[in-house]
C-alpha cells in the first residue's frame, strides 16, 4: 500500500471549476479585463488565495491613494498630509483584502442554495482577481496624477471600480450555478457596499 497516493485534504478546492496550467499573475490580471468569466473559471483556482487578494488589496490601496492626492490638490504636502495619505492608502488596502475576502465568503454562503459547484477557496481567489481592472486603471491613474498632475480618483479609480463589476458578476454567476438573476442582485449589493465604503472611508477620511 506504499504506492497509494495520499488523499487530497484540501477541502476548499474539492470539485473546483477546471483549471488550466498556472499562468503568471500579470497575464491573468490583464486577460481578466478582456474575458473575465473564462479567465477566472480557468485560472483562479491555480493561484494562491493571498496572491489573488494582493490584486484587490493593491487596487483599493491605489484607489484610496488617488483620492488622497486629489483631495490635497492645491494644498501643501507637509509631513502630516503625507502620513494622512499613507493611512488612507492602508485603509484601502485593508478594504481590498479583508473586506473583499469577507464579501467573497458571504457570496459563497448566499449562493449555496443555487447548487453551484465552485468552492469557497475559488470564490475568495476569484473575488480578489475580479478587481484586476481596478488595479490596471489605478496604476494608469496614479501615473497620470504624478506625471501630468491630472485628478484621477473619479476618472480612473471609479471607472476601474465599475469595470470590475463585470468579472465580479461572472464570479458570482459561477457560484450560483450559472443563474444570472442572483448574480446581478449580489453584484449590485456588493458593488454598492464597496462604493459606499470608499465614499465614507476615502472621501470622508481626510475631512
Secondary structure by P-SEA (a helix, b strand, c coil): ccccccccccccccccccccccccaaaaaaaaaccaaaaaacccccccaaaaaaaaaaaaaaaaaaaaaaaaccccccaaaaaaaaaaaaaaaaaaaaaaaaaaaaaaaaaccccccccaaaaaaaaaacaaaaaaaaaaaaaaaaacccccccccaaaaaaaaaaaaaaaaaaaaccccaaaaaaaaaaaaaaaaaaaaccccccc
